[in-house]
Amino acid sequence: MQLIQHFFDYLLLALPQFCFGYPFVMAWYWMAGGLLFYVTHERHLPPQTQPPELTAWPPISIIVPCYNEMATAEETLMTAAASDYPNFEIIAVNDGSSDKTVEVLNALAMRIPRLRVAHLEENQGKAIAMNAGAVLSNHEILVCIDGDALLDPQTLRWIARAFLPSNVGGVTGNPRIRNRTTILGRLQVGEFSSIMGLIKRAQNMYGRLFTVSGVICAFRKSVVASVGWWSPRTLTDDVDITWRVQMSGWRVVYEPNAVVWILMPETIVGLWRQRLRWAEGGAQAAIDYFWPLVSGRVARGMSVIYIDFVLSVTWAYAMVGSLVLGLLWTFGVTPHLMEQGLALVPAWWGLTLALTYLVQALVSHLIERRYERDMARNLFWIIWYPLAFWLLSALTSVIALPRAIVLRRAVRTKWVSPDRGLR
């Protein structure tokens, strides 16, 4: 019994320390990488609206998979067609929509000379729609956007520039939130700038990206073909294709000037479903690449992002475990160490994390104001992000891992129209 008591004593000490230490260390890790990327890649560039001129602009194919997008397809495709780029085509793939997407796309094809439309007879999943668009495309560079994404006029120029190094096989862009009518929407503005933006910059500097943004990414067609196209067996095809491209020796880079404006969930249910899918897709990738990792059959630098993912899932379980212990304490179950007068959570931890996150928000504002001049007005909402989204992230990760392990994967992962928020 004494041995068991000692085990639980050490566990009680380790849980809160890891819950505090992991986000604290990683916040400074991401900030350091983000600032280094800014100094070396962004600081001396011309404004985002004035990309540097190239001697030649390679032709581009924009692929837009559509499933029940009758409400957003026209705005998305008209905006894409207005891109300031000399040579590009648009391929919209209707993935067996059950609404009036067919009629909307056919009508748009009559109005937009650059647009071609393909119709799949039944809903087969986003990956199949992407593969169909890629096969039908005429050009080597494939730019992939979602059916609600609004491309910035200069995005194609920045993407073409990012492909200048011959070892770059993929590029991920910079999604910006355009629906901000609720608290959830405003919190996600902070998430995409102060969290995701910094992480992608840092990962770019440290060598490898965990994933491209599915809503705005680009690949060389020959590279995608060489790794077997997009897989229909994964919940997050963007994570899977990113790993396969990088493991084959190609670089995937972050281009923050490739801006796209997107809609995000603004309801609790919609946000929960989205984040659970993201977490389960990440867990699937971790399972798929476990043996290649331990056997040494992964590209250089991939082990770093894999270990970080494992630590993030471990942190999620630690957070939920600490929450359970806190509830037990509330109902009168006092830990042995606390009976001896030992404080498991020092009072200064909470303040330290809050100040660290505030510094991170200020750093992100310094970097991201290049893309949104009014970022400062969102700082109030950014500092509240950990309170709501850390718990959401922990719960979805804890649920997603056993689902990814136990549930049998479908041959083709279907998709549904996501919650696009309130506008």
N, C-alpha and C positions, 0 to 999 in steps of 0.2 A: 504493500500500500504506500509506503514511503517513497518508493521509486516512482510510482504513478503520480504521487503528489509533486515530486520534483519535476517530472515531465510537464505537468500542467502549469507549474510555476514558470518554467522556462518558456512555455508556449505563450503564457500571458504577457511575459516580458517582450517576446519577439514580435508578436502580432502588432501592437501599437507602434513599435519602433519601425517595422517595415512599412506600415501604413503611412507613417510620416516621412520616412527616409526616401522611399522610392519616388514619390512625386516631387519632393524637394530636390533631390539630386538630378532627376531627369529635367526639371524645369530649367536649371542652370545649364545642363547639357544641351538642351534645345536652344536656349538663348545664345550660348556661345557659338553653336553652329550656324544659327540664323544670322547673327551679326557678322560672322566671317563670310557667309554667302553674300550678304548685303554689301560689305566692303569690297569684295573681290568681283562680284558679278553685276550689281545693280547701281551702286553709288554714282558711277561716272557715265551711265547710259543716258541718252537723250530721253525726253518725256515718253511715256508709254504710247501716246498718240502719234509719235513721230519715230517709227522704227528706222534703224539704219538701212540705207540702200544696199542691195546686193547686185552683183554683176549680172546675175540671172535668177529668175524666180521659178523654181520647179513647179510643174502642175500638181494640183492637189485634188483629191476626191473627198468630199464631206459625206459621211455616212450617218444617217439619222434613222435608227430603229424606232418604229411607232407601234404602240399598242393602245388603242382607245385614247387617241390624242386629238380628237376633233376639236377640243376647246383650246389647244395650244399650238397645233401644227402650223396654222397659217402664220402666226406671229414668229415662230421659230424659223420657218423656211424663208419667209420674206426677209427676216433679219440676216440670215446666212447669205442669201442672194445679194444683199447689199454690201457684202464684205469688200474692202478695198484691196483687191488682189487681181493680178492680170489674167490668171489662167486657173480656173477651178470648175468642178462640176459638183452637183448635189445629188445624192441617191437616197431617197426615202423608201424604207422597207416597211410595208404594212404587214405586221405579224398576226394575221387572222383576227383583226379587231372586230368586236361585236357591236360597236357604235357606228357613227357615220364617218369614221376616218377615211374609208375608201373614197367616198364622194368628195371629201375635203381635199385629199391628196390629188385626185384626178383633176379637180378644178384648178388646183395650184399648178399642176403640170402644164396646163394650157396658158398660164400667165407668166411662168418663170422659165425662160428658155434653157437655163442651166440645169433644170431639175428633171431627173428621171425617177419614175415610181415603179416599185416592184411590189407585188401582192403575193403573200403566202396564203395558202388555202385555209390553214388552221394555225392557232396559236402554238408556236413551237419553242418560245423562249427567246430572250434577248440575244444570247450567243449565236443561235441559228440565224437570226435576223442580221446580225453583224457579219457573219460569214457570207450570207447571201449578198449583202451590199459590197463586201470586199471582192468577191468573185466577179461581180458585175462592173466593178470600177475599172477605169482606164488608166489610172495613174499610180505611181509608186508610193506617194505619201498619202496615208489615209488619216483623215481627221474625224474623230468619232464624237458625236454630241448626242445628248438626250433630246427627247421630243418637247421639252419645255425650256431648253437652253437658248439664250440669246447671245450670239457671238458678238464681241466687240469688233468694230470695223477693221481694226489693225491686227487682230489675233492671228490670222493666217500668215501674215508677214513675219511675226515673231516666231511662229512655229517653224516656218521655212528656215529662218536664221538658226534656230536651235539644232536643225539637222545638218548643219554645215560640217561638224566633225564626222568623219566617216565611220566611227565606232558607235555612234548614237543610233539605237534601234527604236527607241520610243521616247515620247515627250508627254509630260503631264502639265496641264494648265492651271489657271488660278480662278476657281469658282468664287463668285461673289453673290451674296444673298440679296434678292430684290423684293421679297415680301417681308415687311417689318411691322405688321399691324398688331402683333401680339407680343407678350413678353418672351414666349418661346422663340419667336422669329428674331427678336433683338438679341437674345442670348446666343443664337447660332451665328449671328454676325461676328460676335467675339470669338466663337469657336473656330470659324473658318480663317480668321485673321491671326488671332493670338495663339491658337493651338496648331491647327493644321498647316497654316502657312509657315510657321517656325519649324515644325517637324519636317516638312518636305525640304525646306532650305537646308536644315541641318543634315538630314539623310543624304541630300545631294552632295554636301561637302564631305561627309564621312564615307561616301562610296556607293551606297545602294539605297533604293527606295523600297518601302514595304509595298506600296501600291500606287498606281496612277489614280487620278480622279475619273471615275467612269463617265461623268457628265462632260468631261473635256480632256481628251487624250489623243495622241497621234502615234502612228507606227509606220515603219517601212512595210509595204505589202509583202515583199520578199521575206522579211524576217518573220512576220506572222505566219506565212505559209510554211516556213522552215520548221517552226515549233508546233505545227499542227492546228493552226487557227484557234479561234475562241472555243473553249470547252463548254458544252451544254450541261455538264454534270456538276457544276459548281454554283453555289448561290451568289457568289461575288466573282463574276468573270474577270473583273478588273484586277483583283488581287492575283488570280491564277495566271493571267497572261503576263502580268508584270514579272512574276517569279520565273516563268518559263523563258521569257525573253532574256532576262538577266543571267539565268543559269546557263544559257547557251552562249554566253560570252559578250553579249551586247550591253551597252549602257542605256539606262532609262534616266532622263534628266528632268528637272523641274524648271519650267519657264514661267515665272510669275507674271510676265507681261502678256501672256496669252490669256486674256481675261474673258470670262463668260459669266453671264448673269442667270441665276437659276432660282427655282422655287423650292422651298423646303417645307416639311410638315410643321404645322402650327397647332396641332392637337396632340394631347398626351398619347392617345391610341396610335395615331399615325407615326409619331416620333418613336414610340416603343417598337412598333413593327419594323421600322427602318433600321434602328440600331440593333435589334435582335438579328436581323438578316445580315448586317455588316459583321457582327460578332461571330455568328455561326460560319459565315464565309471565311473569315480569318482563321477560325479554328480548323476548318476543313483544309485550308492551305498548310497549316502547321502539321496536321496529321499526314498529309500527302508528302511533305518534304522532310519528314523526320528521318527516315532511313537514308535518303541521299545526304542529309546533313551529317549524321553520325558516321557514315561511310566515307566522308570526305569528297563526295561527288557533287559539290556545289561550287559555284563561282566565288572567287575571293570577295570577302566582305558580306556575303549573305548570312553567315553565321551570326554577325552582330545584330542584324535586324530580327533574326529568329530568336535569339536570346532575349532581346528586348520584348518581343511579343510574349514569350513565356513568362517573363517577369511581370508584365502587365496583367496577365491572367492570374498569376499568383497573387498579385496585389488585390485583384478583384475578390478573390476568395478570402484574403486576409481582412479586407474591409467588411465583407458580409459576416465573417466570423467575429470580428470585433463588435459589429452591430448586435449580433446574437448575445454575446457576452454582456454588452451594455444593457440589453433588455432583461437578462437574468439578474443582473445587479439591481436594476430598477425594481424587480419583483422580490428582492430580498435575498438573492443568492450571492453572498459576498465572497469574492476570491480570497484564497488563503493569504496571498501576499498583501492584500489591502487590509486584512485583519491585523497585520503586523505594522500597519501605518505607512506602507509604501505606495506612492502615487504612480499608477501605471502610465498616465498621460500627463507629463509636466505642463503647467499652465502656459508656458511660453511657446509650445509647439504650434498651437492654433494661430497665434499672432505671427509667428515666423512664416507659416505657410501663406497666410493672408498677404503679408508684405511681399513675399516672393512672387505670388501671383500678380500683385499690383505692379511690381517691377516688370514682369513678363508682359503685362498688358501695355505698359508704357513703351517697352522695346518694340512690341508689335506695331504700336501706333507710329513710332519713328519710321519703321520700314514700310508699313502699309499705306501711309498717307500719300505715297506716290500714286496709288491706285484709287483711293477714296479720300478726298480732301476733308470730308466731314467726319472722319473716323473718331475725332475727339468726342463727339456727342454720344458715341456708343461706349465710352469707357465706363460709365456708370453701370451699364448692363454687363460688360465684360467681367467686372470684378465679382459679380454674383454667379458666374458660370460654375465654379467648382461645387457650390452648394447643391445645385440641382443635377448637373450632368455627371459629376463623379459617381453619385449613387446610381444613376441610370446606367452608366457604363459598367459599374461593378455588377449590378443585377443581371444585365444582358450577357455579360461574359460568363458569369457563373452558370446561367441557364444554357448558353450556347455550346459550351464545351461538351457536356454529356450528350446533347442532341447531335452534335457533329460526330461523336464516337458511335452512338447507338443507332441512330436513324439510318435506314438504308437510302442511298442516293437514287434519285430518279435518273433514268437514262437522259431525259431532257427536262431541265428545270424551267417550269413555266413562270411567267411574271404577271403581275397585276398592276393596274395604274396606281401609282403611289399617291399619298396625301400631298397635294401641292399647296396646301396652306390657304389662307384667306387673303384676298387682294382687294 
